[in-house]
């Protein structure tokens, strides 16, 4: 994505510095552990230009730097970005984007406008309903007291003390209780639905990862299908040790053209880890067997030189 894209202004209503939108979309979070990329599938809860909240199928450690891939729509290509884990509570995780480009920010805003996503607010206005009585609960007081009633004149002519009317208070409590029950039911329904979708996504992800390659494709053929390449970062420790050379890797490319697994065939571990860190963001056009996208295996080479 071009880094010189202009940031377009946002005029949507929000009580936050940056609008945050509700979004239910599958995503993948990739974290390097012992030099091996581990992909954790999940589902987003909300998103803004600064970060994303999600329900994940595994736990992360606050402070970890991860890769996030999320598809805002079925038409647009998925967004890939780096993020830092800021919050982790069981399955719920908060991620802060790192180095988000202007074009990626614009893509989030364009998606919000196009899908008319709901903006999350900081207050629940329905709670204020319990503070006012229902219509008709407070009838105007009669100027002429009725004999025998509270606050009126008794049959003997003596004034009786006026008793406060509490009927409207009980009505208010009843309304508040009904609202709380409805809110709890809606929350449970959304949570249960989200969990079912997450489980179905995990099953699909497990099936894709265990699928065996259908063909061994030469490196020069797959190179022509490469549509997105990320250059590896030269590790500082490798520079100090004057390590350089070509790292060969065996990779498996899924039906959607993404790299689903890899392992280095040679070279120092520090260079192999840097190469794999970059390769997980590569994207190919799907390789087709008999006209259908297929899972294939190939080799790639990444060169490190000073």
N, C-alpha and C positions, 0 to 999 in steps of 0.2 A: 504494500500500500504506500502511496506517496506521502512523504512526510511534510510536503509543503501545501497540503490541502488546507483551505480556509475553513475555520470553525464558524458554522452558522449559528446565529443567536437563537435562544429558546425563550418563548413567551408563555409557556403553559403555566397554570397555577401551581404553586408549591410553597409550603411553609419551610422547606429546607433550602440550603444553599444550592443543591443540585437536585432536580426532580428524581424520584425513585418510583419505578413502575412495576406493577405486578406482572409476572411472566412465568408461565409453566412451559418449560422447554427442556429437552434432554441435553445433558452436557457431559463432558469428560474432563477430569482433572488428572494431570500427569505430574508425578513427583519422582525425583531421582533418589533412590535409596541404595546405598552401597554401589553407586555407579550404574544401576540398572533402573530404567524408567518403569514406574508402576502406575498404571492407569486405573483411576477410581471413577466408575460411572455414577451419575446422579441426576437430579432434576432441579432446575432453578426455581426460586421462590419470588425474587424480585431482582431488578437490575437498575443501575444508574451509570453515569459516566465515570464514576470513581470506583465502582466495585459491584459485586454480585453476591447474593445470598442463595444458598442451595441446600438441598437434602442429599447427602452422599451415602454411598454404600459402604464407606469405611471412614476411619478417623484420621485426621491430619493433626499436625503439631503446630500451634501458633508460632509464627516467625519463619516457617518454611516458605521457600519460593517454589511456585508450581506453575505449570502451564494449563491454561483453560481453553477449551474449545466448545463453543456453543453456537447453535444454529438458530438465528432469530426467526427465520421463516423457511418454508420448504423450497422457495425459489432462490433466495440469495445463498451465496456460499457461506460456510460457517466462519465465525470470527475466532481467531487464534491470538491469544495474548498471554503475557506473563502476569502473575499476581502473587501477593503475599497473604498468608493465612493470618488474619487478625483475630478471629474468634472461632471457637470450636465448642459446641455443646451437644454431646452425643452425635446424632446424625446431622444436625444443623451446623452449617459452617458459613462464616463471613469472610470474603476474599476482597482485598484491595488491589485494583489494577496498578501495574507498574509500567510506565512508559507508553501509555495508550496514545496512539497516533490520532491526529486530527480527523483523518478519514474514518477511523473506527468510532470516534465520538459522534461524528456525523451519522454513521450507520445506525447507532443506537437511537439517536433523536429521530431519524427518518422512520425507523421501525415503530417508535412510539406514536408518531403522527399517523402512520399508515394503518396500524392495528387499533388505534384509539384505546391504548392500554390505560387501565385505571391507575391514577396516581395515589400512592399511599400517603395518608395523613397522620398527624401525631395525636389527634384527639378523637374520641368517640362521641359524636353529638347526641346519640340516642340516650345517654345517661341523663341528659338535662330534662328528659320528659318526666322523670320521677319527681322533679322539684316543683312542678306546677300541678294543681288539681285538675281533674277532668272537667269538661264543660258541664255546667249545671250543678256541680257539687256545692258551690257557694251561692246560695240564693240570697237575694237582698233581704236584709232584716226588715221586718214589719215595724212601722213606726207606732202602731197601736198594739200593745201587748195583749195576748189572749189570756183570759183568766185560767188559772190552773196549770199553764205551761211554764217551762223553765225560763227564768228571766222575766216573767210576766207578773201578774197580780193574782194572788190566790183568792179563793172564794171568800175568805175572811177579810179581804182588802189589804193584807200585808204583802209587801214586796218580797219575792223569792230571789235568791242569787242566780245569776245567769250561768249555765253550764256550757263550756266550750264545745263546739261541734267538731268531732274528730272523724266523722265519716269520710271526709275527703282524704284524710291522711291514709286511712286503710286502703282506699281506692288507689292512691299513688303507690303504696307498697305493692299492691297486687299487680299493677302495671309494670313496675320495675322487675318483679319476680318473673312475669311472663316474658319480658324482654331478655332477661338473663337466660332463661330456659331456651328461648329461640336461638340466642347467640351461641350457647353451648352446643345445641344440635347442629347448627350450621358449621361450627368449627370442627366438630367430630366428623361430619360428612366430608368436608374438604380434606381433613387429615387422612381419613381412611381411603379416599379416592386417590390422593397423592401417593400414599404408600403402595396401593395396588399398581399404579402406573410405574412407580419405581421398581417394584418387583418384576413387572413384565419387561422393563428395560434391562434389568440385570440378567434375566433369562436370555434375552436376545443377544446381549453382549457376550455372555458365556458361550453361546452357540457359535458366534462369529470367531471367537478366539481359539476354539477347538477345531475349527474347520481346517482340513488339510489342503495345502496348495494343489491346484489342478494342473499346473504346468510350471516348468523351469524355463524362464525367459532370459535370453542373453542380455547382458548389461547394456549393449548399444541400442537394443530395441526399446528397453524401458527408459533409457535416457531421452529418446524422442518423445515419450509420453509424459515427461516431467513438466508440470505446469507451475509448481511453486517450490522454490529452493531456498533454504536458509543456510547461510554460510556459518561454519562453526567458529566459536571464539577460541583464540589461541590461549591456552591456560598460562598464567603467569609463571607457575612453577616449571612448566615445560620450557618456557623461554629462558629461565635462569639456568636450567640444565642443558640448554641447547639441544632439546629433543625435536626432531623433525622427521618427516617421511610420509609415506602413503599408508593409510589405514584402510584395509579391505573389510567389508562387512557383508554378511548374508542377511537379507531382509525378506519379509513376507508382506506383500501388498494386498489389502482387502479389496472387496468388490467395489467399494466407493473410491478407491485410489489412495487411501491413507495407509501409512506404515503401521501394521498391527504388531509386528515383532521383529527383533533384530539381534544379532550378536556379532562381535568383532572376530575376525579371523587372524589378525596379527597385530603387532605394534604394542607400545607401552600402554599401560592401563589409563594413564592420565590423558593421553591423546584419544584412546578408544572411547572414554567416557564423554569427552568433548564432541567427538564425531556423532555418537548416539544421541546426545542432547540436541544436536541440530537436526539429525535425520528424522526425529519423531514429528517434526513440523513439515516434512516434505509431503508434497501432494502430486499424484500422478493421475492422468486420465485412465479410467478403468480399462484393464486389458481384457479383451473379449475372446471367448472360446465358443465357436459356433454361433457367433452373434450375441452372446450373453456375457455380462460382466463376470469375471472369474477371480478367485484367489490364486495368486501366483507367487513364485519365489524367484529372486534374482540376486545379483551382487552389485554393490556400488563401491567406489573408491573415493576417499576424501584425503586431500593432500594438506599437510602442515609444513610450512617452510617460513624461515625468517626473512 
